[in-house]
Amino acid sequence: MPEWVGWLATLVFAASYFFREPKTLRWIQALPALLWIAYGVSIHSRPVVVSNIIVATAAVYSSFRKPGETAAAP
């Protein structure tokens, strides 16, 4: 079962290259990250889980930024 989740995540991520609108692209990229988290949990791989938590969080967070808004300077 876990293998098909990994393949589905790969398919959805590859499909994200067909989206041009930044907000849509980020939401589409968050979906495979969530699938890869499920895949990582099922195969007991912390690096897969942690890296995709970071990716999903960044994708969702950045989708809420206003166009032209940049990250705050330290």
HUQUI-V996762 format. One record per helix or strand of 2 or more residues. SS is the DSSP state (H for helix, E for strand). FROM is the first residue (numbers start at 1). LEN is the number of residues. If there is no record, write none. Layout:
ss = {SS,SS}
from = {FROM,FROM}
len = {LEN,LEN}
//
This chain:
ss = {H,H,H}
from = {2,22,46}
len = {17,21,18}
//
